[in-house]
Amino acid sequence: MAGEKTVSVLVPVAVAAPYTYRAPADLEVGSIVEVPLGTRNTVGVIWDDPPDPEIGHNRLRPIEGVFEAPPLSPEIRKFVDWVADYTLTSRGMVLRMVLRSTGALAPEEPTAMVRRSGPPPARMTPSRQKVLDVVGDQAWAKSALAQAAGVTSSVVQGLIEAGTLEVALLPVPVPTQPDPDFARPQLSAGQEEGATVLRDAVAKGGYSVSLIDGVTGSGKTEVYFEAVAEALRRGKQALVLVPEIALTAEFLARFERRFGVRPGEWHSEVGPKGRERVWRGVSDGSIHVVVGARSALFLPFPELGLIIVDEEHDPSYKQEDGVCYQARDMAVLRASIAGIPIVLVSATPSLETVINVARERYARVHLPRRHAEAALPNIALVDMRRERLESGRFLSGRLVEALAEVFAAGEQALLFLNRRGYAPLTLCRACGYRLQCPNCTAWLVEHRFSGRLQCHHCGYGAPVPAVCPECLAPGSLVPC
């Protein structure tokens, strides 16, 4: 039929291949469309696969509509295909992670707000006075104003009908762009050397992988911020992946102090409205930097120029439900497809990264000293076999003395006890023998209330012996 063509449309459901539809002739590959699927309509993307030639034109269903969102770039479409092949997952489920915020496909509507517009009403009540005391010269959401004044929404509505308040449509806010030169830090010689390597990689372009490693407090964040700044100067977008637990207000405030504005945020604590705004801003290029958890890797960046993976060793980068993937590895894959540099950051790099550095697949930026020559804490190990503990005590004398010194100085101390039961290890003070499971050689955990030793791996259990099984010394077993 004139003015139409046959296209393949990938839908975000558990299917490996796209379906075939009729579409207007001017639609390009990557367009986000609405298509009929069974008895309902769903979102889909015109994909690169050739249409099925065996389906007759009279059997094809037409595309129902086209969303105003920019088309998905060739890089993100290729990324979806690669992730699906690598993780043995259907392409539709990977696409579902890209189209996670379907509400972002439509333009954001202006926000209806309430503000002061006229004189007080003829009939004033205490509730109405509370609203007028709170509203001031600001614009409020109706529900937020009622909550702040401690009244019901009907009180606010009454003031609107009386002409004291009015409803105004506020335009959609335009994101403020980060300024790469807002607050350039004074870097140490080692930091400046590392920053120069990363800036050169961004300026040169092309695919490369660099590792920033160094002791805690060496200023790794400030170094990779310089790479982000270089990407911004060149009009590119940047993605900073961090473990969800590291997405704190302190980190975001640190970014704001460096670049003047907060970045786009993408993590589980962001509400649906905020996610839609970030997805839309990334897609149209109005948001230049996103700091997010692992799922931010699937945002549709059209001008992505740099990827940072902070704390690249962290196990939270592994997703184990739905599409199972390691975000660090998939970030390297996305950088390779897009032909851009990626920077991995860690004080304790993963074994895979260390091997890739040793084989010269990855470049290395090493920061061996803490910033401003700050001293590392002293670490000491205590051999519990040589400690003489009183009955019922499990802290060594050296630790007790150190705690007393801390308390005398008016400071605080924190003890980490990683255990189930009363004690994760029971040993003999006479010979150092450790009670272990006879089945799997794990250390036996003492449960004091039941008086038993338990293996939390295989379930083996036994009562606490009266003498050491190794040297037969009585009363020598100590729970640690």
N, C-alpha and C positions, 0 to 999 in steps of 0.2 A: 504494500500500500504506500502511496506517495506520502512523503513527510514522516515516515516511520522507519524504524530499524529494529533488528533483533539484538538484544543485549543479554549478558549474564549478570545476575544480581545475587551477591552473597548476603545472606541474612544472618543475624546474630543468634542462631540456634545451633543445636548439635548436629550439623550437617558438614560433610567434607567438601562438597562441591556446590557451586552456585546454581540457581535456577534460571530458566530462560523466560524472558518477558518481551513484550512489545513496548517500545519507547519512542518518544519524539526523536527525530533525526539529529537535532542539535545538542542532545545530551552528551556530555563527555564522560570518559572513564573516571571513576572516583566520586561522581555525584552521589549525594545521599538522597535516597528516594523513599517513598512509601509504596509498598506493593501488597497485593492480596496474597495471603498464605493460608490455605484451607478456608476456614469460615471467618477469618479475621484479617485485619491489615497489620503489617509490621514494618519496621524500618529496615532498609537494606542499602547496599552500596553497589553501584555498577562496577563490576570487577573485570580484570584483564583476561580471564578465560574466554575462549571463543564460544559462542552460543552453540547449543546442541542442534546440529543440522537435521536430525531425524524427527524433530517435533514440527508438525505442520503449523503454518501460520494461523490457521483458523482455530487451533487448539491453544494458542498463546493468550495469556491474560495480559492486559495493559497495565503499565505503571499508573498508580492512582494519583501521585503528586510528587513534587520535587521540593525539598527543603532549601531554604535560603542560605544554609551554611556552606562555607567554601568546600570544594571537593577534597577528598583525602588525597594526599600527595602520593606519587609513585613510591617514595621511600617507605611510607607507613604501610602501603599495601604489600610491598615486598617483604616488609618486616613481619606482617601478619602471616604470610605464606611460610616464611622461614621458621617462625616460632612454632607454627602448627606442625611442620615437618620434624623439627628437632625434638619437640616434646610429645610427638605421637598423639596430637590432639586435633579435633576437627577445626577447620578454619573458622567456622561460624562461632565457636566458643571463644576463639582468640579475638575475633572482630567484636564480640560482645564486650570485651574489656576496653576496646577503643571507643565504642558507642555507649559507654557506661551512663552518661548523663543525656538521655534523649530529650529532656526538657531544654537543653541548650541549643537544640537545632533550630528553634524559632527565636527571632530577635527578642531581647528583653523588653518588657513593657515598662513605661514610666510608672514610678511608684506614687500611689495616692497617699498624701500626707495631710495632716491637719495643722493649721496655723491661725494665729489671731488676725482678725480682719475688721472687727467693728467694736462698738461700745458695749459695755456690760448689758446683760439682758434686763428687761423691765422687772422680771420676777427673779430675784436672787435667792439662792438656797445655799446652805453650808457646803453641799457637795459641789455645786457649780463654782463656788468660791475656791475650793481646793483645786479644781481644774485650772482656773485662771491664774492661781498662784504658781502652778507648775509650768504652764505652757510657755510663759515668757515670750521671747522673740524667736523661738526655735520652731522648726517644723517637726511634727511627731507623727508616728503611726498611730492610728486611732486606738488600737488595743494597748499599745505601749503607754500612751498618755493616760488612759483610764487606769492602768495598773500603777503607774507612778503616782497618780493622785489618790489612789485607794478608793475609786468609785467604779460603777458599772459603765459599760459602753453606752448605755442609754442616756446617761448624763451628758457625755460628750456629744452624742447625736442631738440632744436637745439644744445645746449651745450652737451647733451648726444650723439647726432650723431657725434659731433666734437671730442669726446673722452675726453672732459674736465670733464664731470660728468659721473657717471655710476649708473646703477640700481642694487641694492644689496638686496637680500632677508634676512631680519633679522629674527632670530628665535623667536618663541613665548616666551614672558617673563614668567619666573617662579615666582609665587607670593612669596614674602618674608614673613616668618611666624612671628607672634607676639611673642615677648619674654616676658614671664610672670614675669621675674625678671629684666626687663630693667630699670625701675625707680620706685622702690617700695616706696610708700609714707610713711610719718610719720603720723600714725593715732593717733587720740585721744583715750583715754581709752574706751569711749563708742563706737567709730567706730571699734576699735580692737575687742571688745566683739562681735559686730554684724558680723564682717568679719569672726571671728572664727566659729560662728554658720553656716554661709553659706559655708565656706570651708569644714567643717565637713559633711555637707549635700552632697556636691559634691563628697567628698572622699568616703563616705558611699555608694553612689549610691542609686538607687531605687526612686520611685515616692514620692515627697513631695512638698508642696506649702508653701512658706514663704512670708510674707509681710514686706517690709522695709517702715516704715513711720516715719516721723519726720518733724520738721519745715524746711522751705526753708533755704538753706545754711548750713544744718547740715552735709553735706558730704555723702549723700546717694549714689551718683554715685561712689565715691571712694570705698565705701563698696562693692557694687556689682561688681566693677572691680576686687576685690580680689577673688570673686567667679569665674569670667571668667578666671583669672590667674590660679586658681586651676584646672579648666577643661582643660586648655592648658597643664599644667604639666602632666596630665594623658592621653594626646593624644586624647582628645575629641574635638568636634566642639561646638561652642556656638552661639546662636542667641540672639541678642539684638533688641527687638521691641521698637520703639519710635514713637510718633505721627509725621506725615510728617512735620509739622511745626517746630518740634524740631530737624530735620535733618539738622543742620546748619554746616558751616565750623568750627565754634567754638567747637562744640561737637566732630567732627571728629578729630580736632587738639588736643583736650584733650585726646582722645583715643591714638593718636600717641605719645603724650608726655609720656603716661604711658607705652605703649607696644612697642614703637620704630617704628611702621609702621601703616599705615592707615588700617582700616578694609575693608572687602568687603562691597560695598554699594548697596542697593536695594531700589529704590524709583522712583517716576515719573520723576525726573530730569535726571536720568541715561539714556543715549542713548541706542539704540538697540545693538550696539557692546559691550558696557560695560555690559549690562544685559546678553548677551550671555556668556561673559567671566566669570561673577560671577556664573551663573547657572552651567557652565561646571566645574568651580573650586570647587563649593560646591559638585557637584555630584561625582567627582573623589577624593575628600578629600584634594585637594591642597589648598583650602581656609578654614581656621580654624574658623574665626569669621566673621559674617555678622551683620551689623547694618542696619536695614531697616524698612520700613513702614509695614502695616498689611499684605500685600501680600507676604512678605518674609517668612511668616509662612508656605507657601506651597512649599518652595524650598526643593529639594530631598536630605537632609542631610543623609549620610550613617552612621555617627558616632556622632550623636547629643548627647551631654552630659549635656547641660544646656540651659534653656530659661530664658531670662530676659524680663519683660514687664514694661518699664519705663512709668511713668505718666499713670498708669493703669486705672485711672478714666476718661481719655480723651474721649470725644464722637467721635473723628475721628477714633477710633478703630471699629466703626460700619460701615459696608458696606451695602448700601441700594439699590444697583442695581446689576443685575445679580444674583449671589449667595449672599443672605442676611445673614450675620453672624456677630457676635461680636468677634473680633480677640482675646481679652483677654480670653474669655471663651473657644474659640477653641485652644488657646495656652495651657490652663490647660488640655484640652482634649488630645492634642498631647503629652504633658509630661506624662500623665497617660498611654497612649498607649505605649510610648517608655520606660516607667519606669525610668524617670530621674527627677531631681529637677527642679522646676520653681520658680522664684522670681518675685513678684509683687512689684512695687515701686511707692510711691505717698506721697506727703505732705498732700493730702486731699483724702484719699481712698474712693472708691465708696461704696455705701450702701451694695451692695452684698458682697464685700470683708470684710467689717466691721462685718457683720453678721456671715460670715464663720470663722472669727477670734474668735468672741464671742462664737461660738459653737465648738471651738477648732479643726476645720477641717484644718485651716491654722495656721502655726506658725507665731509669730510676733517678729520683730526686731525693737525696738523703739529707735529713736535718738531724745531726747527732747531738746538738746542744739545745737546751731549753732557752726560751726567749729571755733576754735581759740577764742571762747567766744565772737563772734561778736554780737553786740546789735541788737535786733529786732526794727523795726521802731515804733514810737509812732502812735497810731490810735485813733482818736477822732471823735465822732458823734456830729452833730450840729442839734438841734431841731429847725426847721424852723418856728414852731409856736411861738417861743419866740423871733424871730428876727424881728426887725423893719427895713424893707427895704424901700429905696426911690423908688418912682415911676419909673418903667422901669428897675429896677435892680433885679437880681436874685441870686447874690452871697452874702453869709452871711458876716457880718463884720469880724468875726473871720477868715474866709478864705481869705478875702482881706488883712488883717493884716499879715497873714502867708505868703501870696504871696509876699507882700512888703518886708518882712524879707529875703525871699529867693533871691529876686532880688538885695537887698542891699548887700548881701554876694557874688554877682557875680555868683550865681548858677541858675539852670533851674528848671522849674516846668511843670508838665504834668497833664491836666485835662481830665478826661474821661467823655464824654457825650453820653450815650447810648439812643438814641431817634430818633423818626421820627416826623416831624413837629417842631414847635418852642419850645414847652415844653411838656414833658410827664406827667406832673402833674400840676393841678391848685387847689390851696387850699385857704381857707379863713384865713386871718391874725387874725381875731377877735376870731373865735371859732375853727379853725383847720379843718373845714369840707373839705373833698376832693370830687371834682366833679367826679362822676363815671357813667358808662353806666347803664341805667335802665334794659338792657336786660341781660348782662353777668357780671356785676359788675367790669369790668376792668376800670382802670383810663382813663379818657378822655384826649386826646392829643390836645393841642391848636395849631391851624394853624393860625398864626398872619395875614398873607396876606389876607386870606379869612374871618378872624374874626369868625371862627367856632371852636367848639369842636368836635373831631372825635374819634370814637372807631375803632381801627385797628383790632379788632377781629370779630365783627359782622357787621360793616359798619354804625352803628348808628351815626347821626350827629345832632348838634344843635348850634345855635348862642351863643356866650359868654354872659351870663346874666349880667345885670347891678348891681344886688344885690346878696348877698349870699342866695342860696335857703334854707339854714338851719336857719340862724339867721337874715336874711334880712338886714344885715349891708351893706350900699352902699359903692362902691369903695374899698372893702376889698379883692377882689379876686386877687391872685398873681400867675403868671405862674412860675413854678419851673423847 
